[in-house]
Amino acid sequence: MSAVVRRPVAFVAAIVLFGEAAGMVLVNGIMATVVDNQEMSLAGLDPAAMSAGAWVMGGVAGLYLVLCGLVLLLTGIRDRAPGRVGRAALISCAVVHGVLGALTVGLIGWAAFVFMMVVLGLIVLTLVAYGNGSGTGSPNEKGDGAEEGAPAPA
């Protein structure tokens, strides 16, 4: 895949993950505020503990999404595949989006599912477009279609 396609995909995926991080923190902040204001309790748990837990979860999830977004942003800027740690972070982010996408169908609806699958697709497309980290991403520098070690086509 050419740099004309893969760089914009990495940039768009980074922007989407930054927006998703902000949304995650916002939603968890709203939930924490509602729990705190209404003194809700679940099975005798302290409402302050539930509120603090919602804030912490929002912060951790937001930080994770920002980290993955930064990996995608640096990938697009450098036009090189992410390293091992960055690749592992993006793969785990893709898995999380796949699992959460499956859960959102029943809990939230099809629109949320579509959003999660679009984000999953952007992350996976970036990973596939940059390949295994060869730098340019092209498997064959000669351009004759033969894989490395294979004979050239007739």
Secondary structure, DSSP 8 states (H G I E B T S, - for coil): --HHHHHHHHHHHHHHHHHHHHHHHHHHHHHHHHHHHHT--STT--HHHHHHHHHHHHHHHHHHHHHHHHHHHHHHHHTS---HHHHHHHHHHHHHHHHHHHHHHHHT-HHHHHHHHHHHHHHHHHHHHTTTS-SS--S-SS-SS--TTS----
